[in-house]
Amino acid sequence: MMNEWLVGIAVAVMSVVLIDIIIAEGETKKYIKGVASLFVLVAVLSPLSNLKGVKFDLTSVITDSSNTIIDTSYLTYINDARRKRVEDNIKILLSDENIVCSYVRVELKSPTNEFEISAVEISITKSVINNNDENINIIEVMKDKIAVAINIEKDIIRIFYDLE
């Protein structure tokens, strides 16, 4: 019991020293040091709770995931930025192939979870086919290039041709 307490204090103090070395000088350093100091204080005072019969386990406080709050608005923001970047990359890829897109839309399975593309819709308006490429199915060529470029299955890509 006493041995575990001393090891806990030593680990807490070494963690605070390591954090102090790693964190650069600035406004946030004092806040981080304050939180780290509270961590050491809890490590030092934890045996006192056992004297009064109260069972206090520091590891359950640290590893308890029920108190974790996920900021879904931030995840949505990040996934939306990634989705827009993928759309821009598809437009650039197609413009390199002399294909003009009226729109590119990437749909996600869930905007707040892991970034996973559920569908890609592309509407093309004008495409140039060279004389030596007359018999190529340009839709399949585009799907192949897009699937490889953004690492998705070819069957979730839908390409529409707008008649002007």
C-alpha positions in Angstrom: 0.0 0.0 0.0 2.7 2.5 1.0 4.9 1.3 -1.8 2.1 2.0 -4.4 1.5 5.4 -2.9 5.2 6.4 -3.2 5.3 5.1 -6.8 2.2 7.1 -7.6 3.7 10.2 -6.2 7.0 9.6 -8.1 5.1 9.1 -11.4 3.0 12.2 -10.9 6.0 14.4 -10.0 8.0 13.0 -13.0 5.1 13.6 -15.3 4.8 17.2 -14.1 8.6 17.7 -14.6 8.4 16.2 -18.1 5.4 18.4 -19.0 7.3 21.4 -17.6 10.2 20.7 -19.9 8.2 19.9 -23.0 5.7 22.8 -22.8 7.0 26.1 -24.3 6.9 29.3 -22.3 3.6 31.2 -22.8 0.2 31.9 -21.5 -1.1 28.3 -21.5 1.9 27.0 -19.6 0.7 28.3 -16.3 -2.7 26.6 -16.8 -1.1 23.3 -17.7 1.2 23.5 -14.7 -1.8 24.2 -12.5 -3.7 21.1 -13.7 -0.5 19.0 -13.4 -0.1 20.3 -9.8 -3.6 19.2 -9.0 -2.7 15.8 -10.3 0.2 15.6 -7.9 -1.9 16.9 -5.0 -4.5 14.1 -5.7 -1.7 11.5 -5.8 -0.3 12.8 -2.5 -3.7 13.0 -0.7 -5.2 9.8 -2.1 -4.2 7.6 0.9 -6.0 10.0 3.3 -9.3 9.0 1.8 -8.5 5.3 2.6 -8.0 6.2 6.2 -11.6 7.4 6.6 -12.9 4.3 4.8 -13.6 6.0 1.5 -12.5 4.1 -1.5 -10.8 6.4 -3.9 -9.1 5.1 -7.0 -7.2 7.6 -9.2 -7.0 5.3 -12.1 -10.8 5.1 -12.3 -11.0 8.9 -12.5 -8.4 9.0 -15.3 -9.7 6.1 -17.4 -13.5 6.7 -16.9 -14.8 7.4 -20.4 -18.3 8.1 -19.3 -17.2 11.7 -18.5 -15.8 12.2 -22.0 -17.6 14.8 -24.1 -17.3 14.7 -27.8 -17.5 18.0 -29.6 -19.6 16.9 -32.6 -19.6 20.4 -34.1 -15.8 20.4 -34.3 -15.9 16.9 -35.9 -18.5 18.1 -38.4 -16.3 21.2 -39.2 -13.2 19.0 -39.8 -15.1 16.5 -41.9 -16.7 19.2 -43.9 -13.3 20.8 -44.6 -11.9 17.4 -45.7 -15.0 16.8 -47.9 -14.5 20.2 -49.6 -10.8 19.4 -50.2 -11.7 16.1 -51.8 -14.3 17.8 -54.0 -11.6 20.4 -55.1 -9.1 17.6 -55.8 -11.7 15.8 -58.0 -12.3 19.0 -59.9 -8.6 19.5 -60.4 -8.2 15.9 -61.5 -11.0 16.2 -64.1 -9.8 19.6 -65.3 -6.4 18.0 -66.0 -8.3 15.5 -68.2 -10.0 18.5 -70.0 -13.4 17.7 -68.4 -15.4 20.6 -67.1 -17.6 19.8 -64.0 -20.7 21.8 -63.2 -20.6 20.4 -59.7 -18.9 17.7 -57.6 -20.6 16.6 -54.4 -19.1 14.2 -51.9 -21.4 12.6 -49.4 -20.3 11.3 -46.1 -21.7 8.3 -44.2 -21.8 10.4 -41.0 -20.6 14.0 -40.7 -19.6 13.6 -37.0 -17.8 10.2 -37.1 -14.8 8.9 -39.0 -14.4 10.4 -42.4 -15.9 7.8 -44.7 -17.3 8.6 -48.2 -20.7 7.1 -49.0 -21.1 8.6 -52.5 -19.6 10.9 -55.0 -21.8 12.7 -57.6 -20.2 14.5 -60.5 -22.1 16.5 -63.2 -20.0 17.1 -66.3 -20.9 19.6 -68.9 -18.2 19.5 -71.6 -15.6 16.9 -72.1 -13.0 16.7 -74.8 -12.3 13.4 -76.5 -9.2 13.2 -78.6 -9.4 11.5 -82.0 -7.3 8.5 -80.9 -9.5 8.1 -77.8 -12.9 8.0 -79.7 -13.9 4.5 -78.4 -13.1 5.0 -74.8 -15.9 5.0 -72.3 -15.0 8.3 -70.6 -17.3 7.7 -67.7 -15.5 4.5 -66.8 -12.1 6.1 -67.2 -13.2 9.0 -65.0 -14.5 6.6 -62.3 -11.2 4.6 -62.4 -9.1 7.7 -61.9 -11.3 9.2 -59.2 -11.5 5.9 -57.3 -7.7 5.6 -57.3 -7.1 9.2 -56.4 -9.4 9.3 -53.4 -9.2 5.6 -52.4 -12.8 4.6 -52.7 -14.8 1.9 -54.5 -15.7 2.7 -58.1 -19.4 1.7 -57.6 -20.2 4.7 -55.3 -19.2 7.2 -58.0 -22.1 8.6 -60.0 -21.4 10.7 -63.1 -24.1 12.7 -64.8 -23.9 14.5 -68.1 -25.7 17.8 -68.3 -27.2 18.7 -71.7 -26.9 22.4 -72.3 
